[in-house]
Amino acid sequence: MRGKGYKRNQTNLYYSSKRKRKKRDMARRAKEKKEKNEKEAGKKMRKKRRKKTSKKRKDRLNARSLGFERV
């Protein structure tokens, strides 16, 4: 009779470990997703932070291309 209890216990252990593995995998996946999102956000911020050409400089460059020597 002891054998049956042992077997039943084994299956329970198998399923509980399966559940644990599933939880771990889900947590890992969530962590990876979070890291990826943070990385993407960083990229976007860097893009935004790029220095924009000032109006004065734009006018000067435009004038130079039109043929004025110095502005």
C-alpha positions in Angstrom: 0.0 0.0 0.0 2.8 2.4 0.7 3.7 2.3 -3.0 0.5 4.0 -4.1 1.0 7.0 -1.7 4.5 7.4 -3.0 3.3 7.5 -6.6 0.6 10.0 -5.8 3.1 12.1 -4.0 5.5 12.0 -7.1 2.8 13.3 -9.4 1.9 16.1 -7.0 5.6 17.0 -6.8 5.8 17.0 -10.6 2.8 19.3 -11.0 4.0 21.6 -8.2 7.4 21.9 -9.8 5.7 22.5 -13.1 3.7 25.4 -11.5 6.9 26.8 -10.0 8.7 26.6 -13.3 5.7 28.4 -15.0 5.8 31.2 -12.5 9.6 31.6 -12.8 9.3 31.7 -16.6 6.5 34.3 -16.4 8.5 36.4 -14.0 11.6 36.1 -16.3 9.6 37.1 -19.4 8.1 40.1 -17.5 11.5 41.2 -16.4 12.9 40.9 -20.0 10.0 42.9 -21.3 10.5 45.6 -18.7 14.2 45.9 -19.5 13.5 46.1 -23.2 10.9 48.9 -22.6 13.4 50.8 -20.5 16.0 50.5 -23.2 13.5 51.7 -25.9 12.5 54.7 -23.7 16.2 55.6 -23.3 16.6 55.5 -27.1 13.6 57.8 -27.5 14.9 60.2 -24.8 18.3 60.4 -26.5 16.7 61.2 -29.8 14.6 64.0 -28.1 17.7 65.4 -26.3 19.5 65.9 -29.6 20.3 69.7 -29.9 18.0 71.4 -32.2 19.4 74.1 -34.6 18.5 77.5 -33.4 16.5 79.9 -35.6 19.5 82.4 -35.8 21.7 79.6 -37.1 19.1 78.4 -39.5 18.7 81.9 -41.0 22.5 82.3 -41.3 22.8 78.9 -43.1 19.9 79.8 -45.4 21.4 83.2 -46.2 24.8 81.6 -47.0 23.1 79.2 -49.4 21.3 82.1 -51.0 24.6 83.7 -51.8 25.2 86.3 -49.1 28.9 86.3 -47.9 28.6 87.2 -44.2 25.5 87.7 -42.1 
